Amino acid sequence: SSNEHKLNFKKSKEVCLSYIQDALLQKQWKRAAEFLTCYVESLEKDYSREHIGPSEMIWRIGTEILWHHSQSRMKEFNCFMEQMKTLGVKRYLKVCLEHVFHLLCNGQIDEAYQNLSLAESWRFGEQTAIQDKEIKLIQAYRGLLDYCSWSKQKKILLEHGEDGFADLAVEQEMHGYFRKAAVNLKEIIKIPGVWDVFMKCYVDLLEFYGEHNEARQVLNEYAYNSKFPVNPNAHVYLYQFLKRQGESKKSLISALKILHDIVPSHELMIDFNTMLQKSKKRKKRQLGLEVIFAALDYAGWKENAKAWSCLARQVKQIVISEKHLDWLKQEWNSRKDWWPDFHFSHYLAKRNWQENKSLSWEKALVAGILLGKDCKYFKYVSHQGCKARLKRFRMLKKFVTRHNPVYLRISG
Amino acid sequence: MEFPAALFPSYFTAGPPREEGGPAPVAGWGEHGQVLEAGPGRRQAQPAFVPRRGATGERWEAAEAAAVPVLLPSAGCWIPSPAPQDILYRSSLCRKLRAGKSGATLDFAKQLGHFFVDHPEDAFGSLGRLLHKNFYLGNAKLKRPARNSTIRMTALMEDIDRLEARRGCPRQHLASRLRWFSHLCRDWLFEVPLGLLADCLHEELAQQWSSLLFDDSLTGGALAWLPPEDGKTPVGRLVHPGGQAMNHLYFQDVVLEELPHARGSPAQFELSGRIRQVAAARVDGQDFVGVRSDYHCGVWRVPGKTGAAPAPLQVIRTDVPASCLTVSPHLPGELSVCTQSGTVYLWSVETGLQQLRHDPQTMFFRDHSPWRWSDFTAHPRVLSCADRTGLQCLDARAPKRCHFDLFKVGEEAGCQQGERVVLPMYLGRAHPSQYLVTTQFSMYVLDERLPLVPVLKWAHMMKAPPLFAHLMPGKTGRSHKVLLGASRTQELLLLQYRDSFWGVSSGGSQSACQLAGTAQKLHSIAGCLQHLPTQLPHRHHLLQQRLSAPAAGLAATLQEDGPRKSMLIFQLSEAGDVFCQRLVHKAAQPPAPPSRDEATTAPGSSPLFEAPASSPHGLGTAALRYRRWLRALSRAWREPPQHTWPPSLSQRRLFTRRDLEGPAGPSSLQKQMRQRLRQTMQEGGRIQHWEPLALQLPPLPQTRELAGGPDPLSNRLTAAWAGDWDQWWEDRTSFSVAQRQRALRERRRRQKRAQGRRSLSASFTSSLTYQSELSELSDVGPSLLSPGRPPVLSQEGSPPAGSPPVRSHPPSPAPEEALLSSQSLRCRGIPKERRKTLRDYLSVWAEGPPEPPELPGSQASQLCFPSSQSQLSSASQPRRKRPRMGF
């Protein structure tokens, strides 16, 4: 019968849990809280071997309820969290971290910092080693908060510095924050992961203290180490750093070239294209055409007027100079079977004309050159433009008609 | 679209999933996950942080207490798909067996039996016709010449009935006659070779069972909503399957009002297969609707103007069932198709099919599932391909060369062991480079610019894997809504996520993805049952069955007229019913007082069938809708289609009246037993041994026999081994007639005595051992083969001639007790500490008879002799007692 009792207990535990779950999913926080007080009994005889035991369930459910319950206060929340920390050694640091997150989101930065420091000094035999990932994160977040204090001090110092009044104490405090922040931030960015926030802070610190070489090294590591995920931001940060350092065009281009290879649809591709168009080298200008065509392949760029104007400008240049029509042909070849439907349909002509006239002008130019003056898009837009007596569109019509043979050469 | 300037921190490890786990009921609660410094807060004194999960979301509240039917039920009768109890073997024995190892036992025999009964022509047609002279269905005894070539079926039928009655009985004995019959004819009686038929049936059963556990053919869902083009006219179109076999495709105009209602009759297409999936996408103001059935896929074009007729464009046929069909949101008339053989096609209405990949193996690790999926990405020429192990993107222009991994079930995404991809979906309408991937445990949002690392992950805690998903993009600064739906449990979950959290004020610039608000459970179809008026029990049962049919599709739409925003969610069930529920947006307001908060959302707080004060008609529109739906449903139930009934046969032609007559009253034996039962109950005692001699206790004879001398089989085998088997046979057949007669006489004498002594046990055993006229012959066997020793081999058998009529069985307790006494144990030199163990052990034996030993095959086959004696008549009268046959 003890077995039966155990079984019944388990059953009622499950039923209770399903009630709680139901209440949570219907946002009935009060009802959930009532059930949770009953569920706490399940802690008494915890026979379960499931990977989420009752104590973790109580932590999760309780936290969720306290987030939303209309009568919960921060004090109660903190109290609950402290209890939950003692309830499970195995996830002590995780609970700490979640507690800190909640404090941070509620603007209680100082309390969060205190909690982080406490958690960092927590030692519990081998459990400390097992929760290594959490401890690293705790240190990193502490570093982040130290950085925040540092930048606050820096601001004060800069403002006061203008007055010619330098406070030595403030400065020393600031350097202290720097040291604390740098130590912790440096650790986390060595581990493979996505550490955009920590990276930015660390690089900012290094740059301020003139350690450009280390900053460059760290950024290169973040961008090119194959153990890290392919993170476009890593390349963006490197590019921005190089730009701030006033590096040569060549190194900027090579940084962006890699970004182009991994994310052809990145918004920096416009900068990249402009940079390449200005270049004197033919190869670079060809790459520029490639880049802008590739960007416009993506659905997110469909109505990007800036990109279309880049393409229109380059296409116009090529057509006028009548040089490098082969570039155009090459790019067009892999697109001619789907760009007309994707970009230059009658429906889109109508919509673009209604919504954004200058976009439709740029697009009509490209369509007219690539598809000839009989293409639907060009015909519709130029017709509408002429009807509206817009000089720009009349010029466009003339231009395209004059260069119609180009179309034959490209598509041939 | 810009890439977020900073992403939430996360670890990145490659490799197989390390975390062990399983479905965790609460894993999705109570975590912020990570926080991120919210960008432009530099001017503020304090940095501001935003969480990955736990930010406030929009408030949506259900307008009704339950989902409401949109369309009237179709006239045809709905045949529910098999339930677990239909194909599983259920008995106490099996449950015990199953307790040890998980896994269900398929009731294979029952299904095979159903097949024989339902399709006798297919099963035995020609041989049945050939042999029908040799089967006798009457009750009378067969005469000598006929007996040689005719079998009496009545007895066989009785045996079958008896076998059925004793199903699950651990003491079930072999029905010798059945065994004999099946032994005789299983090789030739069946039209289809039995082995082959059984194989096919077993395969089908296993497949049915696995599809009951998880049916992935429904992935994607068979319901689509085509919104009105301009968003002004409130008339959209619902595309859904219907009809008895779900093979009719309907395009139904639906007017969106307080509750949506159908307008006009739908455009209807009859297809040649059950519709599994309906997918739709809008390109250039036209809707393209793809429809997938197992072996056919079709595409329809629906012009944007309301009322324009849908036009079928193209149909393709596949050799292997298709598992996926998605419609391109970029180019008109482009779709992607996957088949279960692992092939992915890009299907263009203009240019036809282009094979992108063919690989029966899964991508990242081995998984047995043939399910494949494919969808479009931000680049119109790049398609994603998925199987249970992950997602890859490949370029249609060079599918072999250009591809990258988008999602892997592994440590990269923090997956659990055993986690599998259930449904991938392109979220292009919300964000051109985002992707939704659901598994049985979690939902992930991926950005194809940052492959392998999910930008969002949340444990959805649904009881069944989400097979359906629907996206409702939010405009700048507002959250996107995702609905997840499960099939079997009809669960429906509403989630909100945001990819720009600085709101409209700062231009809604791109930021890392975050979940907004908490997940919200929506009404399931079955949930309305409790609100419906009370029904007659059988009606209630039918209604329950109908309403809890697995969900088959999901669609939704956002409706905004001015400040009032509402969300309409349609859910399709396998029975073809489309239900709808409306959620109302509550504008940002300070958290309402809890009393109100709970009152408006608590289930049953606004009963459907109570007259709301505001309604002038007395009843709400929802209630009226239900009335009509129920009325139509009951009409459909009332007229059962003729062909669904099984053909009935008149029994009169098969059996004589006497056959069908039951026994007139309880036999004397039954009376006796009842009396005894009653008496024992009055006394409050118990019947431990029903009747000591009635119990068939076949155990131990073998050992005794062995002690007595080698059994006939051993004799025979020894003889055969020695090479003089001929001699043995000679001896056996030429046994002297005199000896035989003597043996017969002896036995008859014994029987007489036995009859007088225990008629009950005699009848009991006789009903189990199935005497027959012919068994006379075999009865001779024992005495015949062991002439030198008294025939004591049978347990229930009578004592040998001349021996005193003591109760030979069960072994009288006396010797056992003697054995158990400590004195006797000491005498035997058993140490004191072991005596108790031994006593316990022996008492176990005393308590209940051990399980009957398995009969050896030769004995079993010998038991199978045809009987020409009526079982019905013999059962009611005490039988002659006979020793058990066999060796």
Contacts between the chains, C-beta under 8 A, distances in Angstrom:
chain1	res1	chain2	res2	distance
A	17	B	25	5.8
A	17	B	26	7.4
A	18	B	25	7.7
A	20	B	26	8.0
A	21	B	25	6.1
A	21	B	26	6.9
A	21	B	461	7.1
A	22	B	521	7.2
A	24	B	29	6.6
A	24	B	518	7.2
A	25	B	493	7.5
A	25	B	518	7.9
A	25	B	519	6.3
A	25	B	520	6.4
A	25	B	521	3.5
A	26	B	520	7.2
A	26	B	521	5.7
A	26	B	601	5.5
A	26	B	602	7.6
A	26	B	603	7.3
A	27	B	518	6.6
A	27	B	520	6.6
A	27	B	597	7.5
A	27	B	601	6.1
A	28	B	597	7.8
A	28	B	598	5.3
A	28	B	601	6.3
A	28	B	602	6.4
A	29	B	594	7.4
A	29	B	597	7.8
A	30	B	594	5.2
A	30	B	597	7.8
A	30	B	598	5.7
A	31	B	598	6.5
A	31	B	602	7.7
A	50	B	22	7.3
A	50	B	24	7.4
A	51	B	20	6.2
A	51	B	21	4.7
A	51	B	22	6.7
A	51	B	24	6.8
A	52	B	21	7.8
A	52	B	24	4.5
A	52	B	25	7.6
A	52	B	26	6.7
A	52	B	27	6.3
A	56	B	26	8.0
A	57	B	25	7.4
A	57	B	26	4.9
A	59	B	30	6.3
A	60	B	26	5.0
A	60	B	27	7.5
A	60	B	29	4.3
A	60	B	30	3.5
A	60	B	31	7.1
A	61	B	26	5.8
A	61	B	29	5.7
A	61	B	30	6.6
A	62	B	30	7.2
A	63	B	29	7.1
A	63	B	30	3.5
A	63	B	31	7.7
A	64	B	29	4.1
A	64	B	30	4.6
A	64	B	518	7.2
A	67	B	30	7.9
A	67	B	54	6.2
A	68	B	518	6.9
A	69	B	594	7.8
A	70	B	591	4.8
A	70	B	592	7.5
A	70	B	593	6.9
A	70	B	594	4.9
A	70	B	597	6.9
A	71	B	594	7.0
A	98	B	30	7.2
A	98	B	31	6.0
A	98	B	32	6.0
A	101	B	32	4.0
A	101	B	33	7.8
A	101	B	34	7.3
A	101	B	35	4.8
A	101	B	49	7.7
A	101	B	51	5.9
A	102	B	32	6.4
A	102	B	51	7.9
A	102	B	54	7.8
A	104	B	35	5.2
A	104	B	49	4.1
A	105	B	32	6.8
A	105	B	35	6.2
A	105	B	49	5.3
A	105	B	50	6.7
A	105	B	51	5.0
A	105	B	54	7.1
A	107	B	46	6.1
A	107	B	48	7.1
A	109	B	46	5.8
A	109	B	47	7.0
A	133	B	11	6.1
A	137	B	9	7.2
A	140	B	9	7.2
A	141	B	35	8.0
A	144	B	37	7.3
A	148	B	37	7.8
A	148	B	47	4.8
A	152	B	45	7.4
A	188	B	9	7.9
A	191	B	11	6.8
A	192	B	11	7.2
A	192	B	12	4.7
A	192	B	13	6.8
A	193	B	9	6.8
A	193	B	10	5.7
A	193	B	11	4.4
A	193	B	12	4.6
A	194	B	7	5.1
A	194	B	8	7.3
A	194	B	9	6.1
A	194	B	10	4.9
A	194	B	12	6.5
A	194	B	450	8.0
A	194	B	453	6.1
A	195	B	9	5.6
A	196	B	5	7.8
A	196	B	6	4.0
A	196	B	7	5.0
A	196	B	9	7.3
A	197	B	6	5.3
A	197	B	9	6.0
A	197	B	36	6.1
A	197	B	37	6.0
A	198	B	9	6.7
A	200	B	6	6.5
A	227	B	12	7.8
A	227	B	14	7.9
A	228	B	12	6.5
A	229	B	12	4.7
A	229	B	412	7.7
A	229	B	450	6.9
A	229	B	451	7.9
A	229	B	452	6.0
A	229	B	453	4.8
A	230	B	450	7.1
A	230	B	451	6.5
A	230	B	452	7.8
A	231	B	7	7.3
A	231	B	450	6.1
A	231	B	453	7.7
A	232	B	3	5.3
A	232	B	449	5.5
A	232	B	450	6.6
A	233	B	3	6.9
A	233	B	4	7.8
A	233	B	5	7.3
A	233	B	6	6.8
A	233	B	7	6.5
A	236	B	3	7.4
A	262	B	449	8.0
A	263	B	3	7.2
A	263	B	449	4.6
A	265	B	1	7.8
A	265	B	378	6.5
A	265	B	379	7.8
A	265	B	433	6.9
A	265	B	449	6.9
A	266	B	3	6.0
A	266	B	449	7.1
A	267	B	1	7.7
A	267	B	2	4.8
A	267	B	3	6.8
A	297	B	379	5.4
A	297	B	380	7.3
A	297	B	381	7.3
A	298	B	378	4.9
A	298	B	379	5.5
A	298	B	432	6.6
A	298	B	433	7.6
A	299	B	329	7.7
A	299	B	330	5.9
A	299	B	378	4.9
A	299	B	379	7.4
A	299	B	380	7.0
A	299	B	428	6.2
A	299	B	432	4.4
A	300	B	1	4.1
A	300	B	378	5.8
A	300	B	431	8.0
A	300	B	432	3.6
A	300	B	433	6.4
A	334	B	397	6.0
A	338	B	331	6.0
A	338	B	380	6.0
A	338	B	381	6.7
A	341	B	331	5.0
A	341	B	332	6.1
A	342	B	330	5.9
A	342	B	331	5.9
A	342	B	380	5.6
A	345	B	284	5.2
A	345	B	332	7.8
A	347	B	284	3.8
A	347	B	285	5.3
A	348	B	284	6.8
